[in-house]
Amino acid sequence: MAVESDLTVYINAACHLGFNGGWKSVAVGLSTWRSIRHTHTPDGMSMSVRDNRMHAVFAEQGYHIESTLGRRIFKFETVLANPVTIASCWAGGIDGTRQAALALISSLNPPRRESSHGEKADIIVYGVPNWSPYATFAKMNPVLTLISSALGYLGGYIEALGKPGCSVIIATPCPEQWDMEHHPSYKEVWERVLPATKDPYEITARFGEEFASHAGYIEQYSHGYAFHPVHGILATHPLKRLRHAGRVYVAGADDPAVPKHLGFIPAPTVEDAIREAESVHGPDASIACVRNPGG
């Protein structure tokens, strides 16, 4: 439809830092796994608000798309005040609307490495909200909560604020629940893929094409409300943060077996987790507590 129509209007419902929006909506959102697999790798994705290397590639693809189509694509770009309320909205060309959105987002999010004042902490503490851009109309699941959100969308804190080998403490009940209408492939990733390996590079190499071509899951994606099956594989990419973090504690888990499934350490409370981390780093360990609106 985008190729055949006289005018394509794309409405992007939200911008999460510098990750989505812009040309990603078109070059990725309207594309196929065959195309996006070259950028959707553990090292290819970026949440950066400034100088985002991922979006530089998407912009190049977008210019090629418009040049080939011979017409512009009209875009609505939005920034949310919270998961259900729009803060600002812009309309026009893709470059202009993205720059306007990034100007607002940049004003609200100073560079993390500057906010740390150059000092790295032994222990990083933050909460994980019961929400994800991938679960706006769906239930969360352990892959989204513990990996995609905790190590992905919020995981930039680990490298920005934490020393190599730092302890990460995340607070979340992370119930084991599965929305088979919207995330049918995630349960299989949890039960079959993650027990085999927790290396995101190996996961992509061994299971990426299998999930991307899974006929049953693609049927749900094409004719239902499911995410593409390969999305369950992409959601494991933030496990690369474990190359920087020494260990991850999960405070307040409903079932300790859930974090243990990933090799994470369950703790009854944040205070208990801090005491355990101090037994590793010493009683004088430095602690950085991150406050975020959703967690």
C-alpha positions as CSV (number, residue, x, y, z in Angstrom):
1,M,0.0,0.0,0.0
2,A,2.8,2.4,0.8
3,V,4.3,1.8,-2.6
4,E,1.1,2.1,-4.6
5,S,-0.6,5.0,-2.7
6,D,-0.4,8.6,-3.8
7,L,0.3,9.7,-0.3
8,T,1.6,7.7,2.7
9,V,0.9,9.1,6.1
10,Y,2.7,7.4,9.0
11,I,1.6,8.0,12.6
12,N,4.2,7.1,15.2
13,A,2.6,6.7,18.5
14,A,5.6,7.4,20.7
15,C,9.3,8.0,20.9
16,H,11.3,6.1,23.5
17,L,14.5,8.2,23.8
18,G,16.3,8.0,20.5
19,F,15.3,4.4,19.7
20,N,12.2,4.6,17.5
21,G,10.5,7.3,15.4
22,G,12.2,9.0,12.4
23,W,13.0,6.8,9.5
24,K,12.9,3.7,11.6
25,S,9.1,3.9,11.3
26,V,9.3,3.4,7.6
27,A,12.6,1.6,6.8
28,V,11.9,-0.9,9.6
29,G,8.2,-0.7,10.3
30,L,7.2,-1.2,6.7
31,S,10.0,-3.6,5.8
32,T,10.8,-7.3,6.2
33,W,13.1,-9.4,8.3
34,R,15.2,-10.0,5.2
35,S,16.1,-6.3,5.2
36,I,16.2,-5.4,8.9
37,R,18.3,-8.4,10.0
38,H,21.4,-6.5,9.0
39,T,20.8,-3.8,11.5
40,H,18.8,-5.7,14.2
41,T,21.8,-7.2,16.0
42,P,22.9,-7.0,19.6
43,D,25.4,-4.3,18.6
44,G,23.3,-2.6,15.9
45,M,20.5,-1.2,18.1
46,S,20.9,2.1,19.9
47,M,18.7,4.1,22.4
48,S,21.0,7.2,22.0
49,V,19.3,10.5,21.7
50,R,22.4,12.1,20.3
51,D,24.4,10.9,17.3
52,N,22.4,7.6,17.0
53,R,24.4,5.4,14.7
54,M,21.4,3.1,14.0
55,H,19.3,6.0,12.8
56,A,22.0,7.2,10.5
57,V,21.6,3.9,8.6
58,F,17.8,4.2,8.7
59,A,18.0,7.7,7.3
60,E,20.1,6.5,4.4
61,Q,17.6,3.8,3.7
62,G,14.7,6.4,4.0
63,Y,16.3,8.8,1.5
64,H,16.6,5.9,-1.0
65,I,12.9,4.9,-0.4
66,E,11.7,8.4,-1.1
67,S,14.0,8.8,-4.1
68,T,12.7,5.5,-5.6
69,L,9.1,6.3,-4.9
70,G,9.5,9.8,-6.3
71,R,7.4,11.4,-3.5
72,R,7.6,12.4,0.1
73,I,6.2,10.5,3.1
74,F,4.1,12.4,5.6
75,K,4.7,11.7,9.2
76,F,3.1,12.4,12.6
77,E,5.7,12.1,15.4
78,T,4.7,12.0,19.0
79,V,6.3,12.2,22.4
80,L,4.4,10.8,25.4
81,A,3.9,12.4,28.8
82,N,3.1,8.9,30.1
83,P,2.0,5.6,28.5
84,V,-1.5,7.0,27.7
85,T,-1.1,10.7,27.3
86,I,0.6,12.6,24.4
87,A,2.9,15.5,25.4
88,S,3.7,16.8,22.0
89,C,3.0,16.0,18.4
90,W,4.6,17.2,15.1
91,A,3.5,16.7,11.5
92,G,5.4,17.1,8.3
93,G,8.5,15.5,6.7
94,I,10.3,12.7,8.5
95,D,13.6,14.6,9.1
96,G,11.9,17.7,10.4
97,T,9.5,15.9,12.8
98,R,12.3,13.7,14.2
99,Q,14.5,16.7,14.9
100,A,11.7,18.4,16.7
101,A,11.0,15.3,18.8
102,L,14.7,14.9,19.6
103,A,15.0,18.5,20.7
104,L,12.4,17.9,23.3
105,I,13.7,14.5,24.4
106,S,17.2,15.9,24.7
107,S,16.1,18.7,26.9
108,L,14.5,16.1,29.3
109,N,17.4,13.6,29.2
110,P,20.9,15.0,29.8
111,P,23.7,12.7,28.7
112,R,23.9,9.9,31.3
113,R,27.7,10.0,31.4
114,E,27.5,13.6,32.3
115,S,25.0,13.0,35.0
116,S,27.3,10.5,36.7
117,H,29.9,13.3,37.2
118,G,32.6,10.9,36.0
119,E,32.2,8.6,39.0
120,K,31.1,5.0,38.5
121,A,29.2,3.1,41.1
122,D,29.6,-0.5,42.4
123,I,25.9,-1.0,42.7
124,I,23.1,0.3,40.4
125,V,19.5,0.2,41.6
126,Y,16.4,1.0,39.6
127,G,12.8,-0.1,39.3
128,V,11.2,-1.7,36.2
129,P,7.7,-0.6,35.3
130,N,4.9,-3.0,34.4
131,W,4.8,-1.6,30.9
132,S,6.6,-1.8,27.7
133,P,6.1,-0.2,24.2
134,Y,5.7,-3.9,23.1
135,A,2.8,-4.4,25.6
136,T,0.7,-1.3,25.4
137,F,-2.4,-3.4,24.7
138,A,-1.0,-6.7,26.0
139,K,0.4,-8.3,29.2
140,M,4.0,-8.2,30.1
141,N,6.1,-11.4,30.3
142,P,9.4,-12.3,31.9
143,V,11.4,-11.7,28.6
144,L,9.9,-8.2,28.2
145,T,10.3,-7.3,31.9
146,L,13.7,-8.8,32.8
147,I,15.5,-8.5,29.5
148,S,13.9,-6.1,27.1
149,S,13.0,-3.4,29.6
150,A,15.4,-4.0,32.5
151,L,18.5,-4.6,30.5
152,G,17.4,-2.9,27.2
153,Y,15.3,0.3,27.6
154,L,16.7,0.9,31.0
155,G,20.0,-0.9,30.6
156,G,22.0,2.1,29.5
157,Y,22.3,3.0,33.1
158,I,24.5,-0.1,33.6
159,E,27.3,1.1,31.4
160,A,26.8,4.8,32.0
161,L,26.8,4.7,35.8
162,G,28.3,1.3,36.8
163,K,31.8,0.1,37.0
164,P,32.8,-3.0,35.0
165,G,31.6,-6.0,37.1
166,C,29.0,-3.9,39.0
167,S,26.0,-5.4,40.7
168,V,22.6,-4.4,39.2
169,I,19.5,-4.4,41.4
170,I,16.2,-4.2,39.7
171,A,12.9,-4.1,41.5
172,T,10.0,-5.9,39.9
173,P,7.5,-8.7,40.7
174,C,8.0,-10.1,37.2
175,P,5.2,-12.6,37.3
176,E,5.4,-15.5,34.9
177,Q,2.5,-14.8,32.5
178,W,2.2,-15.2,28.8
179,D,0.0,-13.3,26.3
180,M,-0.3,-15.9,23.5
181,E,-2.4,-13.5,21.4
182,H,0.2,-10.8,21.2
183,H,3.5,-12.5,22.0
184,P,3.2,-16.2,21.0
185,S,6.9,-16.7,20.3
186,Y,8.1,-15.4,23.6
187,K,7.1,-18.4,25.7
188,E,9.1,-20.7,23.4
189,V,12.1,-18.4,23.7
190,W,11.9,-18.5,27.4
191,E,11.4,-22.3,27.7
192,R,13.6,-23.6,24.8
193,V,16.0,-20.9,23.7
194,L,17.2,-19.3,26.9
195,P,18.0,-22.7,28.7
196,A,20.2,-23.5,25.7
197,T,22.2,-20.2,25.8
198,K,22.0,-16.7,27.2
199,D,24.5,-15.3,24.7
200,P,22.5,-13.0,22.5
201,Y,24.9,-13.4,19.6
202,E,24.6,-17.1,19.7
203,I,20.8,-16.9,20.1
204,T,20.5,-14.9,16.9
205,A,22.8,-17.2,15.0
206,R,21.2,-20.4,16.1
207,F,17.5,-19.4,16.3
208,G,17.0,-16.2,14.4
209,E,16.0,-17.6,11.0
210,E,14.0,-20.5,12.6
211,F,11.8,-18.0,14.4
212,A,11.6,-15.6,11.5
213,S,10.1,-18.2,9.3
214,H,7.9,-20.0,11.8
215,A,4.7,-20.6,9.8
216,G,2.3,-20.8,12.8
217,Y,3.6,-17.6,14.5
218,I,3.6,-15.7,11.1
219,E,0.0,-16.7,10.7
220,Q,-0.8,-15.0,14.0
221,Y,1.3,-12.0,12.9
222,S,-0.3,-11.7,9.5
223,H,-3.9,-12.3,10.5
224,G,-4.1,-11.6,14.2
225,Y,-2.5,-9.2,16.7
226,A,0.8,-10.9,17.3
227,F,4.3,-9.4,17.1
228,H,6.4,-11.0,14.4
229,P,8.0,-14.2,15.8
230,V,11.5,-13.0,15.4
231,H,10.7,-10.2,17.9
232,G,11.0,-12.8,20.7
233,I,14.6,-13.3,19.6
234,L,15.4,-9.6,19.2
235,A,14.1,-9.1,22.8
236,T,17.1,-11.1,24.1
237,H,19.7,-8.8,22.6
238,P,20.0,-6.7,25.8
239,L,21.6,-9.7,27.5
240,K,24.8,-8.3,26.1
241,R,24.7,-5.9,29.2
242,L,25.9,-8.9,31.2
243,R,29.3,-8.5,29.7
244,H,29.5,-5.3,31.8
245,A,27.5,-6.2,34.8
246,G,28.9,-8.8,37.2
247,R,25.5,-10.0,38.5
248,V,21.8,-9.0,38.5
249,Y,19.6,-9.1,41.6
250,V,15.8,-9.1,41.2
251,A,14.1,-7.6,44.3
252,G,10.5,-8.5,45.0
253,A,10.0,-11.3,42.4
254,D,6.7,-13.1,43.0
255,D,8.4,-16.4,42.2
256,P,12.2,-16.7,42.7
257,A,12.3,-19.3,40.0
258,V,11.6,-16.7,37.3
259,P,14.8,-14.6,37.8
260,K,16.8,-17.8,38.5
261,H,15.8,-19.1,35.0
262,L,18.1,-16.3,33.6
263,G,20.8,-16.8,36.2
264,F,19.7,-13.7,38.1
265,I,19.7,-13.6,41.9
266,P,16.3,-13.2,43.6
267,A,16.0,-11.2,46.8
268,P,13.0,-10.4,49.0
269,T,13.6,-6.7,49.0
270,V,15.9,-4.0,47.6
271,E,17.5,-3.7,51.0
272,D,18.2,-7.4,51.0
273,A,19.7,-7.2,47.6
274,I,21.9,-4.3,48.6
275,R,23.3,-6.2,51.5
276,E,24.1,-9.2,49.3
277,A,25.8,-6.9,46.8
278,E,27.8,-5.2,49.6
279,S,29.1,-8.6,50.6
280,V,30.7,-8.7,47.1
281,H,31.9,-5.1,46.8
282,G,32.5,-4.3,50.5
283,P,30.6,-2.2,53.0
284,D,31.9,1.0,51.5
285,A,30.5,0.2,48.0
286,S,29.2,3.1,46.1
287,I,25.5,3.0,45.1
288,A,23.7,4.8,42.3
289,C,19.9,4.8,42.6
290,V,18.1,5.8,39.4
291,R,14.7,7.4,39.5
292,N,12.5,7.0,36.4
293,P,8.9,8.0,35.9
294,G,7.7,4.5,35.2
295,G,9.7,2.5,37.7
